[in-house]
């Protein structure tokens, strides 16, 4: 990559030198000064001028000035004139500067008398004062000599002001100047492609960015990359690293180091301080609307740099502007200056001691604290400073943890807490921080680290309530890893340390009862004790424990929904210890959801989540979120479930934070089936390896959901296996009521599809018996529907009609159950020859399903309608998918803000035609205003056309 730098961008400098060479040949010399920042190719341009002069017959004399010769008068001029062998009378100058200057001028004139000359003076800003003065004086008389002086001069803005330039005292008529600007992206890309002809545009652009407009840095980078191994031989692209340690032989960091040296110590300090401070800034994003939420009000970098480096803020402002113009700095989305590429940023910090970096961050943190900056912005600097700071550092770090947790950034919060623990702390405070750190590790999908930190916290001295919080958090993490018995041992030891604190002991017992769900045998023992204690000494159980008993009796089919809600509401009215309240609210919310008291369940979930300390791991947070998902599933709100689980991302497999599927995964899988997205559902389900999943109720829920998927995809045998396995596991926990998962009716439909009618009737009849104990429209109506389908005939039709009659008054609280009942009734009516009534039922089912976005159910209803002889559409098609091509085109233009008249002109239509299409579009999209078009059109998502089976979603834990 060596050789003079040439590019079309420098044609102006070449033309100027060429013209001045012609003037010198004709006997009218002059002075040309090529200015530019460090690394912009001044020396290369000077060499090109020398070559051009030699080609035109001029004799070239050269000198490269050095700061080491500044103490020697006329050192630069003497070096310039001495090399000519024809003149050997150069000796050391005497003490008279005027005489020496005159003698050197006579010598130059004698050279010029022999031959036209070009004097090439490189880095004239480094010349000694006497030589600079001599050159200025010479410039005033060169117009009478065939001598052209071409000098290069550094003109970069530095923190410390530089001396006046060579030409400042001269009249503009005596000098020709040309400023060499930074290398443009196109010219830099040409040079990259010259070195790597097959490189792709993205790699080329990255190299251009790392060069930052500097030919010096670009050539150095290409030197380093020239010998690197290639990632892809086809493109010839070596990897472009982000750290200088990966470069060999290291030309690039050496070039940056030389750039810093030439800029002077003050500028180097500011440049390095900026690189250090940038380490504490959030990653840059090209879109300011998605910038880091902790970075909404970016600190003034000038003020921070002034504090960290001690430089003049005015000079720093000018330096930043100058470096931005050169291309070394680029403003980020918040307007702060950043180095153009991570490699350049890393090179700025190379060889800068760690202590200096820490001092910069410490100074920045102190300055930001004085200015009242955001806690998290200050904390990011404290992360790079070792412990032992003043007391305010701990306060700032803890405040930053709170902000990060609030913004759902547990990884950031973990970093702040780790740093806070480096400060000297009393044991009680360290115990609390370790508990928070372990909880945040868990939220960051690092369960082993969570367990380690929580176990460490448990061995530190703390007040009783803190010990309970730590024990509950540690036990929750252990259960999640399948270590149920270890978790219960932790709680048992903690309970033994709470003598004199009966309320806290009851809370620990409640936690043990809840967490025992992961081990059927232990669960039976715990609930047997709870039942006995509640009968003999209710005060030993407490309100939260009694709520768990209501939950147990509900799932064991021992009480009705009405009785359960009476007892739950009574418990909610009693005073409860703050540590026990989450258990009470979470349990009450689950029971209310099973009882189809969905609004009350919603309120309890909101209340429970609002009372949770987000920095502490607690089993009821997960349970409350599960209940929220169950409420959405009960309402048939598939869109809410999918948004909560996947957001705007495509459906992917499981998140590695948990060893197996969660209840929310199960409800999301059911929602995918509900929406007709069978391929997405299959891909999502395949991401879980259930053979390695710990035993817990959530695995049962997922088995049920996978069974629904399998029967929908046409695999009733595989679905039957999942449903029966779900039932076996639930029965081992004394969970027999269909309020949790209605596996019996699901298995009955599979038996029926496989030809096992009697077995189907048995299963459905047993579920109906258990459903009548709980006695809610959902559970009873579902069992009646399936029993009617399995029974068939006139009695089966009567059961189907009873199911519809049971569900219709409570349709708002039973989600899709009424749709399934109507579909089943319609099919049986058609089979009985009552096609008119059948079509009425099927159309109602289709309309209800369409309103809930149940694509599969709409398809099933349509299929049944066609089989019954119906010819008209199943439902009036709605949604973005129902729009014709013309309607969609007009709707998109209207959503973009065009008026009807503008649309008509653009599409060459009558205005009335546009209005007609928009009216039809509003009806299909179910909107009333033009402003709703954009959101309505965005709801268009392709769905798998497969239908859903007549199997309901599970209904709570």
N, C-alpha and C positions, 0 to 999 in steps of 0.2 A: 504493500500500500504506500510505498515511498514515492518520491517524485513531486514536482511542483503541482500545486493545486490549480486546476483549470476548470472553468465553468462559464457558461454564457452569462451568468450574473456578473462576471468581472470584465465583460467586454468594454465597459466604460473606462476602467482603469487602463486597459491595454491601449485603447484608442488615444487616451490622454498622453501616455508615455510615448507612443509612436509619433504623435504630432510634435512633442517636445524634442524628440531625437532629431527629427528633420530640421527643426529650428537650430539646434546645436550644430548640426553639420553645416548649416549655412552661416555659422559664426555668431548666432544670437542664443546664448545659453540661458539657463534659468534654474529654478528650484521647483521640484515636485515633491510633495509630502503625501505619503500613503498612510492614512490613519486607520486605526481599528482596535477593537478590544483584543485581549489575549486570546490566541487561538483562532482568529478569523482569517489567517493566511497572509499576513503582511509579508513575511519573509519569502513565501512562495511567489508572491507578486513581484517582489524585488528581484528574485532570481530570474523570473520571466522577463523583466525589464532589461536585466543584464544580458540575457541571451539575445534579446531583440536588438540591443545596441551593438553587440558583437557582430551580429549578422549584417548590420548597416555600416560596419567598418569603424566603429568607435572603439577606443581602448577603454577597458573597464578596470577601475580601481575600487577595491572593496574594503569595508571595515565593518565589523560587528561590535558595537559598543557594549561595554560591560560595567556594571556598578563597581567592580573591583579597581577600575582605573580612574575613578572620579577624583582621587587625590593628586593625580599627576597632571599638571597643566598641559594642554594640547595633546593628551595621550591619544585621543581618537583621531585627530588630524594626522599626527605622526604615523600611526598605524596605517592610515589611509594612503599616505604618500610614500612611505618608506619602501614598499615592495618593488618599485620600478628600478630595474638594474641599471638603466642608463644614467641615473642620478645617484651618485654615491656620496654626495656632500651633506647628507642628513646627519646631523650629530645631535647630541642632547642640547636642548635649548638652554639659553642662559637665564638669568634671573629677570631680565627685562621682557615682560609679556608683550609690550607693544612692538619691540624689536623682533621678538620671536614670531609674532603674528605677521609682521611685514615680510620677514624672511620666508615663512611658509606660503605667503601669497605669491611672492616672486617665484618660488619653486613651482607652484601650480601653474603660473603663467608660462613658465618654461616648458612644462609638460604639454600645455595646450598649444604651444607654438610648434611642437613636433607632430601632434595628432589630436583630432577631436576626442574628447574624454567624456566618460560617464562615471561619476563618483557615486557608488552604491553604499549608502550609510544605513545600516540596519540597527534598529532600536536606538534612535538618536536621543530618546528621552533618558537613556542611561549614560550618555556622554558627559564628560567633565564640563564644567562651566566655561572654561577657556575655549574648548572646541566648539561648544554651542554658539558662543559669541562670535567666533571666527566664521562659522558657517553663515550666521545672520549677516555679518558684514560682507562676506563673499557674495551672498545673494543679491546685494545691492549693485554689484559690478559685473555679474555674470552675463548680462545682456551684450557685453562687448567681447566675450570670449566664446569659443566653441566648446563650452563645458556645461554639461547637464548634471545637476546634483539630484539624485532620487533618494529620499530618506524615508524610512518607516518610523512611525511614532505611535506608541500606545496611547489610546485616548479613552480608556475605560473609566467609568465612574467608580471611585473607591471611597471607602469610609473616611480615610484621611485624605484631605485635598492634596493633589499633586502640584508640583511647581508649574509655572506657566509653560506652555508649549513653545516649540522652536519658533514658530511663525508669529507668535502673538505681537511682538514689537514691529513686525514688518507690514508694509503696505500690501493690501490684497493684490495689487498689480504686480508685485514682485514674486509671487508664489502661486503655484497651482496645487490645490489640495483635492484629494479624493478619499472619502471615508468608506472603508470596506465593511459592509453590513454583515449580519449573520447569514449563514448558508440557508437558502430556501429549501423547503421540503422536497420540491421536485428535483432540484439539483442534487440534494443529498441522496434521494432515492436512486438517481442515475448512477451515482458512485457505488451505492450498495449493489445494484444489479450488475455493475461492471465487475465487482469482486465475486458475486454469487449470481450468475446469470439465470439460474433456474429457481431462485427463491420466490416464494409467494408474496402477495401484497401485504398480508398481515405481518409477516415476519419482517419484511422490508420496512414497513411503517414503524414497527417497534424499534428497529435499529436507528431510524431517523430520529425518533423521539429520544432515544438514549444519547444521541450525538448532540442534541440540544442546540442545533444551529452552528456548531463549532466544527470547522474542518479538522482542527487538531484532535478533538475527541472522536470524530468519526473515523479518521485514519487509525487512531490508536485502537478503537473498538474492532475495526476490521482486521487489524493485525492480530489481536487476541483470538478472534473467531476463526481466522484463517486456518489454524492448526487444530481446531477443536473437532472431536468426532461428530458425525452427522446423525441427527435423529432419524431422518428419512433420506436415504441415498437418492431417491427420485427427485426430491426438491433441492438437495444439497444444502439444507439448512442446519447448521449446528444449533444447539439450544442456546437461547439468549437468557442468561441468568439474571437474577435480581440482586445478587451479591457479588462483590469483586473477588471474593475468595475462589469463585468458580472460574475465573479468567486466567489464562496462561498465554504468554509469559507475564502479563500484568501491565501491558502498555497503557490501558485505559486508566486504572487508578494512578499510575505514574503521571499521566498527562494532567489529571485533575489536581494532583499534588503540586505539579509545576504551576498550574493556573493559580492555585491558592498562594503559592510562594510569590509569584509575580504581582499579586494583588496587594501584598503587604500584610503584616500581622493583624491590624485592626479589621480589615475586610475579611481575612481568613477566619477570625474569631466570630464575626457576625454570620458568615456563611455556614460555619459549623454549628453555631448555636441554632440557626434556623433548621438545619437538618436534624438536630437533636430534638427540638421542640416538635417538629413534624412527626416524630415517633409517637408522640402522645395525642395526636389528632386522629379522629376516626378515619377509616378508609374513605378515599375520595370516591364520589359517584358523579357520573356525568349528568344525572337528573337531580336537580335541587329539590324536587318534590319528594324524593325518597332518601334524603340525607338522614344521617344518624339522628334519632330523636334527642339524644343528649347534646347535640351540637347545633341547636337551633339558633343560638346567639354566639357566634364565634368570637373569641377574644381578639383584641387588636394586636396583630403580630408585631407591629412596630414597637408598641409599649413593652411587650414581653422581651423582644430582642434587646431593647435598650437596657432593661433591668438585668438580663442575663449576661450581656457583653460589656456593659458600661459605655457603649457608644452613644453618639449624639442622635436622638430620634429623627432630627431633620435629615441628617446624612443617611440614616437607615431608610427613610422613605424614598429618598432619591435613588439609593442603591437598588432597592426592590424594583422600582420602576425601570431602571436601566437594565437589570438582569431579566426582567420580563420582556423588554423589547428585544434583547439578544436571544431569548428563547430558553435560557437556563431555568427560568421559573415560569410556571403557568398557574393562573388562578384556579382554585377548585370551585365546587358548586356554591360554596359560601363566600367566595371572593378572596380567600386566604392564598398567599403565594406558596406553591409547592415546587419541589424540583421536578423537572420534566419527566424523569423516569426513575424507578426504584434503584437502578444501577448507579445513576448519578448521585442519588441521595446517599447510597451506601458508600460511594467513593469519597464523598465529602467528610464522612465520619472515620474513614480509614486512618489509622495512626493517631487518632485523637484519643487521649487517655479516658478511661471510663470515669475517673474522678472529675474530669472536666465536664463530661456529659451530665453527670449527677448534679454538679454545681449549677449547670444551666437549668435543669428541671427544677431544682430546689428554688432557685431565684424566680423562675416563672410561677411556681406554685404560690410563693409568698406574695408576689406582685398581684396575682389574680385574687388571692384572699383579701388583700387590702382594697381591691376594686370591687369586691362583692360579686365575683363571678360565680357561675353555677358550680355546685359541689362536685359534680362528676367531671367537669372539665379540669378542675384542680386535681382531683384524685388521679386522673390519667397521668399527670406529671409525678405524683407521689409514688405511683407504681414503679417508677424508674429510680427511686431514691431509697437507700437502705433504711431499715428501722432505726428508731432512736430519735425521731423528730419531736418537735414541741407538741404539747397536748392537742393543739388545734388540728393536727394531722389526723389523729384518730377520729375526731368528730367529723371531719370532712369525708373520710373514707366510709364511715357508717352511713352518712347522709347519701353518699353515692350508691351504696348498696340498696338503700330504700328506693332511689330513683330507678335503678336498673331493674329491680324486681317489679316495680310498678309498670315499667315499660315492657315486661315479659322478656328480659334479656338475662337469663340466669347465668350464662357463661361470664358475662361482664361482672355480675354481682359476685361470682366466685373469686374472680381476680382481685376485686377490692377487699373482700373479706380476708383472703390469704395475706394480702399486704397488711391489713389491720392487725393480724395476729403476729406480725413481726415487731410490733411495738411492745414495750414492757407493760404487762397487764396483770391485775390481781386475778386470782384463780376463779372467782365467781364470774367476772366479766369474760374471762377466757372461755369458761364453760358455756356461757350463753352464745358467744361468737362461734365456737366450734359447733354447737347445735345448729345454728343458722347456716354455717358453712356446709355441714353434712346434708342439711335439707336442700340447699341449693345444688350441691353435687348431684343429688338425686334428680332434681328438676333438670339438670344438664345431661341426663342419661349416663351418669357415672355412678352406678350403684355401689361398686366396690369401694370407691373413694368415700362415698356417703357413709357407708357402714364403718369404715375406719375412723372417720372424723367423729361420728356420733359415739362410737365406742370410747374414743379418747375423752370426749366430753363427759361421758358417764363416770369416769374415774376421777374427775375433779370435784372438789368441794363446791357445793351450791345449796341454795335454799330449796326447801321441798318442792315448791311449784316448778322451779326450773328443772329439778331432777325428773319430775313427772313428764314434763314436755320432752326432755331428752329421751326418756325411756319409750314414750309413745312413738317418737320419730324413728328411733333405732328399730323398734319392733316392726313398724310399718315397712321399713326398708328390708328387713330380714324376711318378712312374709312375702314380699314381692319377689325375693330370690328363691322362694320355696322352702325357707328355713323356719317353718312354723313353730316347731318345738323350741328352737333356740329363742325365738321371739317371745314365746310365752314364759320361758325361764327368765328372760330379762325383766319382764313385767312382774313376775313373781318375786324376784329379788328386790325390785323397787318397792313393791307393796310392803315387804318386810321392813323397809326403812322408814315407813310412814306412820309409826305408832304415834298417836296423839293427833293425827290428821285424818279422821274418818272420811271426810268428803273426798280428799285426794285418793284415799285407798279405794273408794267406790269407783272413782274415775278410772283407775288402773284396772279394776276388775271388769268394768264395761269395755275397755279397750281390749282386754284379753278375750272376752266373749266375742267381740266383733271379729278379731283377727283369727280366732280359732276356726273360722269358716274354711281355711285352707287344709284342715286335717279333720276328716269326718269323725274319727274315733274321739279325738280331743273335743271336738264340737259337741258331741253328745254328752260327754262328761261335764263340760262347762255349763251347758243349758240345763242339765239335770240338777246341778247345784243351784243355778239361778231359780229354777222352779221351786225347789225345796225352800230356799231362803225367802223367796217372795211369799210363800205360804205361811212360814213361821215368823220371820222377822223382816218385813218389807223395808224397814229402815236400813238394813244392810245392803240392799240392792240399789236404792236411789232411783230417781226419776229416769235417768238414761238407761239404767239396767232394766227397769220395768218396761220401757219402750222397746228394748230388744226382745223382751218376752212376748210383747204383742206381735212383733214381727215374726218371731219363732212360731207362735200359735197360728198366725195367718198362713204361713207357708206349710204348716203341718195339717192344714184343713181342720182346725179345731174351733175356729170362731168365724163369724160372718164379717163382711166388710163394715156393716153398720156398727156392730159391737166394737170392732177394732178402732174405728174413728172416734167413737165415744170415749174410749179409754185414752187414745192418743191426745185428744183435745183436753181431756182432764189433766194429763201429765204436762202438757204445754202450759197450762195455767198455773202450775206450781213453781215456786222459786227453785232455781237450779244453779249449782256452782258454775262459774265461768268456764272452767276446764271441762266440765261434763256437758255443757250446753251444745257443742258441736255434735256430739253423739246423739243427743235427744233430737235436735233439728234434722239431722241426716236420716235417722231412722223414721221419724214422723213423716218426712217428705216421701220416703219410699212406700210407706203404708198408704199414704194419701194417693199416690200414683196408682197403686194396685186397686184402690177403691174407686178409681176413675174420678176422684176429686182433683182434677188436673190443675185448676186455677189455684187451689189451696196448696197443692204440691209445688207449683211454680213459686208461690210466695215463700214457702218454707225453704226451698232451694236458694232463692235469692238472699233470704235472711241468714241462712247458714254460711253461704260463701262470703257474705259481707262481714261476718264475724271471724272469718279465718285469718290468721296471721300468715301472710303469703310467704314469709321467710322461714316458716316452720313446717316441716313435713308432718302431715296429719292424715290418718286413714279416711276421715270423713270428707276431706276435700275431694278425693277420688270418688268416694261414694256419692257425693252430691252431684258431681259432674255426670256420673253414670245415671243418676235419677233424671237429670235434665235431658239426657239423651233418650231415656225411656219415655219421658213425657212427649218429646217430639215424635218418637216412633208411635206412641199411642194415638197421637193426633194425625198420623199419616203425613207428617211434614218431612218428606225425604230431602227437600232442598236444604233445610236447616241442618239436618244431620250431615249431609255431604259437605256443606260449607264448614261446619265445625270441625270435621275430621280432616278434610283435604284442603280447605281454603280455595285459592284459585289455581292450585297445582294439579297436574294430572294425577290420576290414581296410581299409586305405587304400592309396594309391599310394606311390611311392618317397619316401624321405627325401632332401632336397636335398643332403645331405652328400657324395654321390658322383655322378659324372657318368653312371653307368649302373648296371645291376643287379649285385649281388654274388652270390657263390655261395650265401650264406645266403638271398638272395631266391629263387634257383632252387629250393633245397630247400623253402622255405616254400610256393612255388607248387605243387610236387609234393605237399606235405602237404595243401594245400587240395583238390586233386584226389582224393587218397587218402581224405579225409574226405567226399567227395561234395559239397563246397561249390563247385559249378561257377561260380555267379554271382559269388561272392566272388573266386574265382580269376581270372575274366575281368576283373573290375574292377581287381584288383591288377596283372595283367599289362599292362593298358592304360595304366597310369600311367608306363610307361617308354617313352621314345622311343629305340629302338635305332639309329636312323639317326645320332644324335649321340653314340653310345657309343664310347669308345676301344677299340681292338683289344686284347683280353686273353682269357685262358682263361675268365674268369667270364662273358663274353658268350656263349661257346660253351655253357656249362652252362645259361644262361638260355634260349638257343634250343632246347635239348633239352627243357627243362621246358615251354616254351610249346608245343612240338610235342605233348607228352603231353596238355596241356590241349586243344589243338585236336582231336586224334583222339578224345578223350573226349567233346567237344562235338559230334562228328559232322562234322568237317571234315578228312577224311584227306588231301585234296590240300594244304591249307594246312600240315598237320602234316608231310607229306612234304617240303615246301620247307624247313621249319625243320630237320628231321633231316639232310637232305643238306647244307644250309649249315653246320650244326654239323660234319659230317664233313669238309667241304672245309677249314674253318678248322683243325681238329685235325690233319689230314694235313699241312698246311703247316708244322706245328711238329714233325713226325716223331712225333706222338702217334697211333699206330694201334691200340694194344691196347684192347679193350673195358673195361678196368678203370676208365677215366675216365668215358666216356659211351658206352653201347652203342647208338650211333646206327644201326648197320647193321641190327640186329634190329628196331629201332623203324621204320626205313624199310621193311624187308621186310614188316612187317604192314600198313603203309599201301599198299605196292604190291599186296599180296594183296587188300586191300579194294577197290582200284581196278581189279582184274582183271589185274594184271601178275604172274602166277604165276611164270614163269621168272626174271624179275628178282628176285622175292622169294627164290627158292631160291638164287640166286647170292649175294645179300647175306648171307643167313643162313649159307650154307656157309662164306663167307669169315670171318664172325665166329666160327664154330665152330673153324675152323683156328687163328685167333689166340687164342681162348679156351683151346684145349688147350695152347698155349705157357705161358700163365700158370697154367692147370691148378688152378683153385679150383672147388668145387662151384657157386658162384653163377654165375660166368661160363660154365662149360661147360653147366650145367643150363639156363640161359637160352637159350643158342644152340641146344641140342638141342630145346627146346620150340618155338621159332619155326621152326626148320628142319622139324620134324615137321608143324607146321601148314601150312607152305608146300608141303611134299611131298605130304601127304595119302595116302590109301590105307593098305594094310597096313604099308608101310615108314614112313609118317608116324606111324602109331600106335605102332610099335616105338620110333621116336625119342622120342615123347612119354613112353612108359613108361620109357625110359632116363633121360629128364630127371628124372622123379619119383624113380627109384631113385638118381640122383646127388644130388639135393637133400635127400631125406628124412633121411639120417644127419646132415646138417649144418643142419637146419632152424632151429636156434636162432640161427645166424650168418648166415642167408640171408634173413631178413625175409619179404617177401611172395613171393619167388620160388617157394617150394613151393606156395603158393596158386594162382599163375598156372599152374604146371605141372599141378596137379590139375584145374584148370578146363579147360585145353586137352585133357588126357587124357580127361576126362569127355565133352567135346563130341565128340571123335573116336570114343570108344566108342559113344556114342549114334548117331553117323552110321553106324557099322559094325553097328548093330542089337543091340549088347550093352547093353541099357538097364539091367539090374540093376547091372552093374559101373559103368556110367556114373553112376547115381544115388549109388552109394557114394563115388565120386571127388568128385562135385559137392557132396555133403553135407559131406564132410571139408573141401573148399575153403571152403564157406560158414562152417563153424564156426571155422576158423582165421582167416578174414577178419573175422568178427564179433568175435573176441577181440582183434583189432588195431584195431578201429574203422574198418575199410575199408568204408564204406557202399556205395560203388559196386561193389566186388567181390562183396559179399553180394547186391546186386541182380542182377548178372550171373549169379551161381551160381543164384539163384532162377529167373531166366528160363530158364536151361538146364535146370534140374530140371523145370519145368513143361512144357517142350518134350519132355522125356523121359517124360512121363506121371506124374510124381510129384504127389501130392495133399496130402500133409501139409505143414506149414510148413517153410520152408527151414531155419531154426534155431529153437531155443527163444528167443523174443524176450527180450532183456535190455536193461538201461539204463532211465533215467527215462521214455523215450518208450514203453516197453512197459507201463507201469502203467495200470490202468483208472482211471476217474474216482474211484471209491470208494477204491481203493488209494492214489492220490496224496493225496486229502483226509486220509485217516487217517495216512499217512506224514508229511505236513506238520505235523499236530497233534502227532504223536509227536516230531518233530524240534524242535518248540517247547517240549517238556518235559512235555507232558501224559501222565498214566499211562493204561493201557488202560481202567481203570474210568472215568476222567474223560472219555476219548474216547467210550466207550460211552454215558455219560449225555448228553453233548453232542449226539451224533448219533442218540440214541434207538435204539441197536443193542444186541444181546447182547454181553457181554464176549467170548464165544467167537468171535463174528463178527469182532471187532476183531483178535483173535489170529490168526485164519485169514488175514485180509487182510495183516497184518504179515509173517507167514511167507512168503506169496507175494511180498511186496515185497522182503524180504531176498534171496530167490532171484533175482529179476529184477535187482536192483541189485548182486548178487554181494558182499554184505556179511554180517557175522555179528553186529554189535553195533548197539544202538540209537544209540549215540553217533556212528556213521558215517553216519547218515541225512542230516544237513545237507549234508555234503560230497558225498555221492552224488547228492542231488537237485539240487545246484548244477551238476552236470556236464551238465545237459540243455541242449543247443544245437540249434536247428533246422538241419538239413542239407539241401542240395540233393539230390534223389533220383537224380540222374544217376549213371550208373555210371562206373567208371574203365576205361581201356583196358588191354589186356594188354601194357603197356609198363613197364619197370622204371625205378626212379630211378637217376640217375647214381651212381657209386660212387667219389667222391674225385677229387682233382686229378690 
